Amino acid sequence: MFKAFLNSLKVKELRSKILFTAGIIVLVRLAANIPCPGVDPIALKEYFDTFKQGSGGSGLVDMFDLFTGGALQEFAIATLGIMPYISASIIMQLLTPVVPALEKMMREGDVGRQKINQYTRYLTVLICLVQGAVAATAMINPEKINLPRPASPLVYDSGTFFICMTVIILTCGTMILVWLGEQITERGIGNGVSLIITIGIIARLPSAITQLVDLAKSGGGVTGIRFTSVHLLILFAIFGLVTAATIMLTLGQRRVPIQMVRKGYGNAKSQTGTTYMPLKVNFSGVMPIIFAGAILQVLMVLVRYFTFTREYLEPFLDFGGLWYNVIYGIMIILFSFFWVSNQFNPIQISDNLKKEGAFIPGIRPGQPTADFLDSTMTRVTLAGAFMLLFLALFPTLLYSNLKLPYMVASFFGGTSLLIMVGVVLDTLNQLESQLTMRNYEGFLKHGKIRGRRG
């Protein structure tokens, strides 16, 4: 593997792409460490240091901070991160099949996709304006989002000017990150937007390891027992197993055999060839976890905003609680099937197979093929949804039951691990392809890395 990395640097074109990508990553990390004007960095650091590990507020703050690469604790110009663009992209993907105008644009090819991308950017700006206003208001008065009151003001000027200035800066910061991500996709290695998210998550890994080692030294963190170095080794072993399970879920697929019929010329007989159609076990990827988490976050804000609902509904939305996990798990399963039903069209696939003269052995073309694909995909999705459910709930269980810091528990599954595994596999797959094209040995001596689109 190390030889493959050295070979990557020997190829001039590939070396330029790697260095370009590394330069963009440096700029992204720089944006995550430049505070917004008007913020008191000393008071902000003291405020975050006062959070008690194991509290619901700490878990939520750590969750947001994880996906911004630590920008939230600095209240940097990249505090919103690139998640508003991800949210806008998800909304556009969901609207495309149900809005005739958007569906027509998608069928127009590159021109239509460029228009949809432009609409996605407009929606990103709108989301940034809303989230930026909420973030600026929370800096002035954290109690509005149910966070503890700071000992001293976090901003120098709590007027309207600070809110307007912060909203503009945070919006511009997100749009710059989007542009940098597009530059990586066009001129670098890997998917730029996904790579920026992954780098932000990996940037919090040293902090999580430090917290875990401190727990082993202090003996705290696990309910009812003393946390020792033995437990530390057990957690590292569990991390390896969970990572292996995540890789299996990401690459897992059900191969449906396809028989291809090629007609010969003149008096030649028709020839047949065999291939397969891969039905991914985790077709929806990390989207169900993102959907479920986003909806629960909105519900928590609404419940805490209206006083008369707190007494009855807040226990059901207590972060890390039993009912929270039950609702979270049900929503993940439902959204897994929702995403598949929205993106996987067995009737269209059946029609395409029929037009190309292909068929599934033992299944008649047309509606029987569509029914077979639909039932097969349903069973595959059910298995993938329960596996995704386990990976999503495992960090929450570690956080709520073993009292591990959320920053540590989040690396044992959930959105962060799924994103890291998927993006790393995609990036290595691109490097593997580039090396193979230039007659260099890839990262594996036998076989090859399979990307998520395999």
N, C-alpha and C positions, 0 to 999 in steps of 0.2 A: 504493500500500500504506500509506504514512504517513497519507494521508487517511482510509483505512479505520480505522486505529487511533484517529484523532481522532474519527471518527464513533462509535466504540465508547464513548468517554468522554462523548459528548453524550446518549446514552440512559441515563436514570437507573437503570433496572433492571440494564442491562448494566454500567454503571459500578460499581454496588454489588457485583456479582458479581466483577468484576475486582479491586476494592480488597479484598474479603473474601479472595480467593485469595492476593493479595499479602501480606496480613497473616498468613495461615497459613504461607506460605513463610518469612516472617521468623521465626516461632516454630520452624519446623523447623530452620532454619539456626542458631538460638540453641541448640537442643538438641544440635546437632552440635559445639558449642564449649564446653560446660560439662563439665569433667572429673568423673569419678566420685570420690567421697570416698576418701581413703587412697592416692591415686596421687601420686607425685612428678613434677610436670610438667617440671621441669628435667632430671631423669634420663631421663625418657621421650623428650624432644626430642633429647637427646644420643644416646640409643640409636638412634633412627630415622635420625639424621644419620650414623651409622657404617656404614649399609648401603652396600655397594659397588654401583654401577650395573652391571647385567649379570649379577648373581648370581641363582640360582634363588630364593633366599629373598626377595630384593628384589622380583622379579617377582610372587611370590605375595602379599606384603604390599601392594604397589601395587594389585594386582587387588582385594583385599578393601577397601582404603582407598577405591578409586574408587567402589564402590557404597554406601559409607557417607557420601560427601561429605566425606571428611577426618576423620570422627569417630574412626576407628581410631587415627590418630596422636595424637589428644588423649585417647584412651580416655574418650570423652564418654559421657553418659547415653544417647546414641543410637548407640552403637558397633555394635550388632547391626542397626541400620537397620530397614527394613521388609521385608527379604528373608525372615525367618522366616514372615511372613504370606504372601508370594508362594509359598514352598515348601509351606506348608499348603494354599493354594488349588490348587496343581498336584496335590498328592496327592489332594485331594477330587475334582478333575475326573477324575483317572484311576480313582478308586474308584467313582464314580457309575455308569458303564455296567456294571460287573461285580458290584456289590453290589445285590441286588434292593431292599433297604430304602431305600437312597439314591436309586435310580432311581425308586421309587414317590414319594418326597418331591419329586423334581424335577417329576414330572407333576402334583403338587398345586397348581402355580402359585406365587403369591407366598408363601403360607404355608409351602410346602415349601422354597422357596429361602431363606426366613428361618431355618428350622431348619438347613439345610445351612451357612448363613453362621455360625450359632451354633457348630456343630461345628467349623467352620474356625477360629474364634477359640480354642476349647479346644485344638485341635491346635497353634495358634500359640504359646500359652502353654507347652505341653510342649516344643516345639522351642526356645523361648527359654530355658527352664530348662537344657536340655542344652548349648546353645551358650554361654549365660552362664557355666556352670560351666567349660567348656573355656577361655573367654576369661579368666576370673579366674585359673585355674590357670596359663595361659600367661604372665600378667603376673607371677606369682610366680616361675615357672621357664620361660622361653622355650625352653629346650633340649628340653622335652618335645614340642614340635611342630617340632623340627629347626631352630630359629632360634639365632643366636649368643648366647652368654652376655653379659649387660650388664656394663659396667664397675662399675656401682653398682646396688643394689636399686631396682626401679621402684616399689615400694610401701613404705609406712612400716611396715605390719603384715602379715606373711605368714601369719597364722593362719587358722583356720576362720571367724572372724567376718568377715574381709574377703571371703572367697569367698561366704558367705551374703548379706552386704549387697550385694555387686556383682551377684549373680544376680538379686536382687529389683529393684535399680535398673535393670538392663539390660532385664529383662522388662517393667517398668512403662514404660520409655522406648519400647520397641517398640509396646506396646499404645496408648500415647498417640499415636504416629505413625499407627497404624491408624485411630484415632478422628478425628484431624485430616484424614486422607485421605478418610474418609467424609463429613466436613463439607464438604470442597471439592466432592465429587461431588454432594452434595445442594444446596448453597447457592452454589457458586462456578462456575468455568469449567473444563471438562476432567475427566478421570478422576483423582481425588485420589491414589490409590496410585501410579499410573504417573507422575503429575506430581512426586510427592515423590522418586521414584527419579531422574527426569530432572534435577531441580534439583540433586540431590547430584552427579550426573555433571558437569553444567555448571559446578558450583562448583569442580571440579578443573581446568577448562579453562585458566584463567589460569596456574596452576602448571605445566601441561604446556607452554604457550607460552613461559613463562620458561625452562624447562629446554631447550627447543628453541633459543631464541635464545642461551643460554649455550653450547650445543654449537657453534653457528656462530661464536661469538667465540673459544672455546678451540680449535676445530679437531678435537675428538675426536668419538667416537660411531660413526663408520663404519669398518668393518674394512678396512685396507689403503689407505685414501685419507684425505686431509685434508678434514674437513667444513667447507664454506665457505658464504657467503651464497647462492651459486648452488644448492647442494644444498637450502638452506632454501626457496628459491623453488620448486624442483622438488617438494619435499614438500608445499608448499601447493597446487600444481597437482594432485598425486596425491590430496590430501585432497578437492579439489573433484570429481574424477572418481569417487572411491569413494563420496562422498556422493550424487552423481547416480545411481550404480548402486544404492545402497541405496534411494533413492526409487523407482526403477523396479521393484525387487524388491518393495517394500512395496505399491505400487499396481498391479502387474502382475496381469492376470487373463485367463482364457480364457472368452470369452462363448459360451455354448451357447444357440442360438436356441430359444425356446419359443413354440408356437402356442396361443393361448387361444381356446376356443370358448364363445361366449355365446349361449344359446338365447333367441329372441324370444318375445313373448307372443302368444297366439292363433294367427293365421295368418302371423305375421311369421317371416321366415326367420332362421336362426341367423347370428350375426355372428362373425367371427374377428378376433383382434388378435394382434400379434406383440410379444413382449418377449424378454428373455434372462435366463439364469441365470449369474451370475459365479462362476467357479471360480478362486480365488486361486492365483497361482503360489507364493506363500509362505504356504500355508494355516496352517502350524504356527507362524508368526511366529518369535519368538526362543526358543521352548521347547526345540528340539533342542540349542541351544548351552548353555542352562542345565542341561538334563539331563546332557549329556556332561561339562560342566565339574564339576558336583556329584559325579558318580560317580568321576571321576578324582581329585578332591580327597580323597574318602573312601578310595580305594585307596591314595593316597600316604601318608595318615596311618597306615593299617593296615600297609603295607609297612615304614614307618620305625619303627613301634612294635615289630614282631617282628624281632629282630636277625637270625635265620636266613634271613629273606627279602630282606634288603637287598642282599646280594651278587648275587642272581640276578634280582630283579624291579625294583630301583630304577633301573637304566639304562633300562628301558622306560618309566618314569614320570618321567624327568627333564624338568622344566618347560622347554618350548621345544625339546627335543631331537627327533631324527628320528622315533624310535619313538613318542614322545608325540604328535607331530603326526599320524602315521599312525593311531594308535588313536583319537585325538580326531576325525579326519575320518570314519573308518568309523562311529563312534558317532553323529555328527551326521546322516549319511545314514540310518542305521537308525532313529533316533528321529524323523526327518522322516516316514518312512512309518508308523511306529508311531503318531504323533500323528494323522495323517490317518485311519488305519484305525480309530482309537478315537473320533474326533469326526465323521467324514464317513460317513453311512449311505446309500449309494445306493439300497438297497431301500426304505427309508422315504421318501426323496425321490420315488422312482418311484411309490409308492402315493399320496403326496400329490398328485402331478401328475394321476394317474388320477382321483382323487376330484374334483378341481377342473375336470376336463374339459380338461386341458392335455396337450400331447404335443410331442415333439421331431420336427421334420419329417424324414421318411425312416426313423424308428425306431418300431417298434411299442410300444404301452404295455405295462407289466408288466415281466417279467424282461428282455426285450431292452433296455428303457430303463435298467434298473439296471446291466446289463453294459456298456452304452455309457458311462454316467457313471463307472463304476468304472475302465474302461480309459482314459478321457480324463483322469480325475483322477490316475491312476498316471503317465501321461506328463507331465502338468503338474507333479506333485510331484517327479519325477525331475529336471526342468530346474531347479526352484526349489531342490532340495536341493543340487545342485552349485554353484549361485550362492551359496547360504547357506554352503556349505563354503569357498568362496573368501573371502568376507567374514569368516568366523570365523578362518581360518588366516593371513590377511594381516597382522594385528597381531603375531601370534606370530613370523612370519618376519622382520618388521622388528626385533623385539626380540632374536631369537636370532642372526640373520645380520648385520644392520647395527649391532647393539649400541645401538639407541636405547633410552632409558629406557622401561619398560613403561607408565608414565603417559602418555608421548607416543604410543607405538605403539597404545595402546588406542583412541585416537580415529580411527584409520584403518580402522575396521571392527569386527567382533565385536559383542558384546552391547550395549556402550555406544552405538555409532552407530545400531544398529537401534532401540534403545529411544528415543533422542533423536528420530530421524526420525519414528517412528510416533506418539509422543506429541505432537510439534509439529504434525504433520498433523491429528491428531484434534482438538487444541485450536483450531487455525485453522479447521477445518471447523465446529466449534460456533459460533465467533464469526461465521463467514460466514453460517451459518443464522440467527443472531439478527439480524444486520444486514439480511439479505434480507427477513425477516419484517416489519421496520420500514421497508421501502422505501429502505434505504440501499444504496449501491454497496459490493460486497464487496471482497476483497483482490485479485481478478483482474478486469480489464475484460472479458475474453473467457473463457467457460467458468466452471468453478468447481472448488474444491478437492475432491478425492475422498478420503474417509476410508478407513481400512483395512477397514471393513465394507461398502464400496461394492458 
